[in-house]
């Protein structure tokens, strides 16, 4: 288990929401495809930077989770960009297997018009 002393320092200028979260869009570094959207807080961002594996805060379960910790389909960090308003992140990653829990490569596989 990672302790707080082992985790990199948080990025100071980011604008987190009232729950201490910031949206993190994950992009396949090789193809540019958008893979998923998750939420990070200061600690999950620091954990991502430290471990080089994309880690989020689960809003529903209220726990930290590293993508792929149970499936093995991790997202290996390449880099993180902040948007112009510093209230959203673009996480560039190398996916090791499907990103979506359904087995799809991306969570964005359904067209709105198909529903």
N, C-alpha and C positions, 0 to 999 in steps of 0.2 A: 504494500500500500504506500502511496506517495504521501509524504508529510508536507506541511506548508513550507518548511524550511528548504525543501528540495525543489519547490516550484519557482519558476521565473517570476520576476516582478511584473505587475499588471501595466498595461499601457495607460498613461495618465490622461490623455486628452479625449478619450472616447465618451460619447454621450449615451449612457444606459437609460432605459425607460424607468418608470416609477417602481418596477419590480427588480431593478438592477440587471436587466437583460438587454441584449443587443442582438438583432437578427443577423444570422450568419448564412449567407448563400454559398453553397459548395459547388464548385466548378471543376470539371475534369481538366486538368492542366494540359493534357495532350490534345484533346478534341475541342475544348471550349464549351462542351455541353454542360448545362446546369443539372446537377444531380439531386440536390435536396436543399431544404431550408431547415435550419435548426436555430436554437437560441443559446447564447453563451452569456455567462456572467464573468466577472473579473477572474475568478478562480478557474473556471473551465477554459478560458482563453490562456491563462498562464499554464495550465496543465497541457494544453495543446502545444504551446511553444516549447515546453520542457520535454514532452514525450515524442513530439513530432508525429503524433496521431491525433486526428480531429476528435475533440471531446466537447460535449454539450451539457447543458443543464436541462433536465427533463421537467417541463412545466407540469405535466400530469402526475408523474411519480415522485417529483421533488428529490431527485438524485442526480449525481453526475454520471454520465455514461459516455464511454469511448465507442464511437461507431465501430461495429464489428466485433465487440468484445465477446459476444456469444456465437455469432455466425462465422467469424474469421474474416469477414469482408470489411477490413479496415480501410480507412481513408488516410493515406500517408501524406503528411503536410508538405507542400512545396513552398507556399508563401501565403500571406494575408495582406489584403489591401483594404483600406478604409475609404468610405465614400466621401464626397465633398462636404457633407454635413457632419461627418464623423459619428453617424448614428446607425450605420449598417456596415457589415463586413463582407468581403468577397474572399472566400477561402479557396485557394487553388490547391488541388490534391490529386494524388494518384490513387484511383480506386482499385482495391484488390478484391474483385468480384462485384456482384450486383450491389447497388446502394440501397434500393428500396426493400423494405421488409417483405414485399410481395414476390421478390425474386426478379423484378424488373431492374434494368440497368440504372434507370433514373426514377425518382419519385414522380416526375412530371411526364408520364406516359399516356395520359388520357386527355383528349381534346374536350373542351367545354361543350362544343356543339354536339358531341356524341351522347351527352347525358340526357 
